[in-house]
Amino acid sequence: MKNLSRFLVAFSGLAASAAGFAHVSLEEPRAEAGRPYRAVLRIGHGCDKAATTSVSARLPAGFQGAKPEPKPGWSVNVQGDTATWTAATKEASLPDGQRGEFVVTGTLPRTAGLLWFKVLQTCEQGSLDWAQVPAEGTSTAGMKTPAALLQVLSPADFALAQSLPKVEGAWARSTVPGQQGTGAFMRLNASKPMQLVGVSTPVAGTAEVHEMKMEGSIMRMRAVPHLDLPAGQTTELKPGGYHIMLLDLKQPLAAGSVVPLTLLFRDASGAQSKLEVKVPVATTAPGGAAAPTDGHKH
């Protein structure tokens, strides 16, 4: 095995509930230390279905020279370390269910570490203060209103992160006591041709990439030795298709918990790299819609 490297991705801001998949998030959750950074804060929904009228971002210490970008139909104001956008009219407010972006630019600290962007979202009725931060680490599983996390990386780690496939929408299906297997799902996007060649996790005796496909009138599931990831294309691991199967579970997986997965990739030269992913456990797919099981408990 040559050029084996590791990188950690923590899916902070993802929780098990349907609403948990619509937290405030950053478009780019990783960036290089000491470099300019454009923080695109994404608002995914209103406050209990009420339209958003104001967004205040408390900028983390170390984020220097911060300047909020104007947003059409909204005024912008800066006081101390807080940038606030306010809808100028009722028509300009952000309807519930419509994604909005609020942008502030600045320069990152020269030292690698974690920066948490805390956001107060005010609506026509009510508000949401996205400010919860874990006492340690990066996992915000189970938190109702987590802050948005930016991982500031050293130049070497950032270069590695850029070369690895991007992982989005990851989740694992919760289980009941006595259940021996379940599935994990995600979207993978590689910047260059790669293959997913292995999976491991401490919560299961075996972890494999599986394929489900119709053979005649019968849906069959089988393990595959690798999964091709074409450059620039999104490959979806989902119920009823390719997915990660966790077998011989060592414990029940409760909704709201987190499962660590290690994904092993191989590029065209044969070089291998490992991506360690912390995946939230949920009862349903992101967005709250129940995913089909196709007769299998995963």
Secondary structure, 3 states (H helix, E strand, C coil): CCCCEEEEEECCCCCCCCHHHHCCEECCCEEECCCEEEEEEEECCCECCECEEEEEEECCCCCEEEEECCECCEEEEEECCEEEEEECCCCCCECCCCCEEEEEEEECCCCCEEEEEEEEEEECCCEEEECECCCCCCCCCCCCCECEEEEEECHHHHHHHHHCCEEEEEEEECCCCCCCEEEEEEEEEECCCEEEEEEECCCEEEEEEEEEEEECCEEEEEECCCEEECECCEEEECCCCCEEEEEEECCCCCCCCEEEEEEEEEECCCCEEEEEEEEEEECCCCCCCCCCCCCCCC
